[in-house]
């Protein structure tokens, strides 16, 4: 039995395998191996053991790489696949542009909107209607048609009993001259007169031009009040003109005032 | 991170034989062949854990065979690895005594395709068993034997690596002692001893 071999013979066999024997010891061992099959069996087992140790080094190296590989694979598998989320970026860009444009426009509007700008955009010079069979005009009317506003005012002052028409024309003349405060005073007279008479001449026209006169003076609340009154009556002759005045422009005016 | 290097079959074999750049080559092989080999085991009744174990043994066997210059290069590395895993998995199933129909079918196929790789793997299997015994040695013995037989270090180089040995002869004596201990452990493992004997008688 191999186990019965003395320990020192195993040492000799290891030295034999590793090439550590001198010539004499090598020759003796070769002789022993020929004579003793059990010794040859020992040597063969040692050879396998030596090869196994060599392989053990490879095994350790491969086990490390194997562990790394499986670890990395597990990590990859655990990673929640990042689904391409719906991106708000393009929308945000568009929104930013829109906001920029809106803000820019708003800033522009804010800077350019004023009593005067709204007045200029919406004021229409009054034209005295010429009725068939009633072609003969008064001096005041003629002066107004001729845009001789000072004459209109002078003629008005000379009239002893003033009608709604007289107040209206002088109010317009004053408004044309830029005296909105006086114009308001005369337009208000028309309202007073109409308040106590059955007939209400120049009432609709006064609604509009009174409102415009308030706008001219910067009284936005009164201006808006006048517009609202016109807008409350869709059959009002100045309804469309009142509607054309933009509400947000009024808001700007209020912020600025 | 840099791009993983790619190796041709020839480069793989050269690296394994010379044991130069082994880590990079093994990582490349894992990347390229693991999936294929794993799939084979899974397709033939193995679970994920079986597959991983079998692939590892396949690579270890492959490296051993190449380093012993027993891979003739008649086939590609891929085909050779495939042959190895077929044999290793077959042996594993046989050990487990699996008798389900699927495995029986697999064994029949295996008999038909029995190839020279099977012989080489008997030696690998014995090495695997000896490795288990080797692992039971003390740390100093394992370290020393690996430096001698795996790293091929000279006694002088090992003296520089491991402190505590007076001279080369003391170190050599320690090596003998460790080998004797390993031999005794193999002797006490009846199955292992018989396996090795049979393998040697069969020309290994």
Interface residues (C-beta under 8 A of the other chain):
Chain A: X2 X3 X7 X10 X11 X14 X15 X18 X20 X41 X42 X44 X45 X46 X48 X49 X50 X51 X52 X53 X54 X55 X56 X57 X58 X59 X60 X61 X62 X63 X65 X66 X68 X69 X70
Chain B: X22 X23 X26 X27 X30 X31 X34 X52 X55 X56 X59 X60 X63 X64 X67 X68 X123 X124 X126 X127 X130 X131 X134 X145 X146 X148 X149 X150 X151 X172 X175 X176 X179 X180 X182 X183 X186 X187 X193 X196 X197 X199 X200 X204
